Amino acid sequence: MNTDITASVKPEYPVVDRNPPFTKTVANFNTLDYLRLTTISGVSVVVGYLSGIKPGIRGPSMVTGGLIGVMGGFMYAYQNSAGRLMGFFPNDGEIAKYKK
């Protein structure tokens, strides 16, 4: 059984790294990735705070929402960064950076 997802779909853009390691993917985060991570985290903190007003658990609800937002925002940024390195998303910046 083949579990490699890249074997079933051909990349539309030039491939920089077919199977990028964690460190390279995180190092490849761009400004938009950090902006998305921060936005998702911030919105999650506010939603957590507002959802904890009625039962009177604003603090724990806000922290829980923030942790969920940080994890979700990081995973979203990681997905975009890895997709660019693997050629599934537009990657002009990565081509210029890594093909020197």
Salt bridges, closest charged atoms under 4 A:
ASP4 OD2 - ARG18 NH2 2.96
ASP17 OD2 - LYS24 NZ 3.42
ASP33 OD2 - ARG84 NH2 2.71
GLU94 OE2 - ARG84 NE 2.76
